Amino acid sequence: MNGLGVAFKEWAVICRALVEGAQAIILRKGGIAEAGGEFRVEHRRFWLYPTFVHQQRAGIVADAIPLLERVAVERPAAGLVRLGHFAEVGGVQQVADLRAALRLAPLHCWSEETVRARFAYRRPGLFVLAVRVYRAREVVELTETPEFAGCKSWVELGRTLPTDGATPVLEDEGFERVRRELGRLLPH
């Protein structure tokens, strides 16, 4: 697998859900700093970059509150980011129908209100990424630089971090089960 030098910013609570296998999809609208305000899948493999910016208790379902509390306790010191998991994109769909986006509720931790708000922001729609998450052999802490800041999805780390020896969070059958369910909920 070699290494990776790019990370994907996501709420810390969602990263926790991904690394615990509680979800295997990412819903994305795009950050304010995205080119043209639109999200693009620029990379098929990336580190999960847990962020606390914009994360809020009301933004997730009640069942995810323990995850939120856990990430608050485990939060690294100010100015540091902790990277210990990376993801591989196993499929991407753009959802242009709110009802279809709401049907995905069993597969993620966002609240219905968050899905509705993100869906409606600027232009209606959301991207859905099926991701297979891997646990790295070791956790790396990096100093957050000004280049990492802002409401953007992708962060160039300035160095490549090793991914050799990583283990998947979900086994093959578990990930395929998520992909099948996603296909059932979002038929082409």
Sequence and secondary structure as in RCSB ss.txt:
>XXXX:A:sequence
MNGLGVAFKEWAVICRALVEGAQAIILRKGGIAEAGGEFRVEHRRFWLYPTFVHQQRAGIVADAIPLLERVAVER
PAAGLVRLGHFAEVGGVQQVADLRAALRLAPLHCWSEETVRARFAYRRPGLFVLAVRVYRAREVVELTETPEFAG
CKSWVELGRTLPTDGATPVLEDEGFERVRRELGRLLPH
>XXXX:A:secstr
  EEEEEEEEEHHHHHHHHTTS  EEEE   TTSGGG      SEEEEEEE TT  GGGB GGGHHHHHHHHHH 
  TTEEEEEEEEEEEEEEEE  HHHHHHTGGG  B HHHHHHHHHSSSS EEEEEEEEEEEEEEEEEE  GGG S
S SEEEEEEEEE TT EESS HHHHHHHHHHHHHHS  
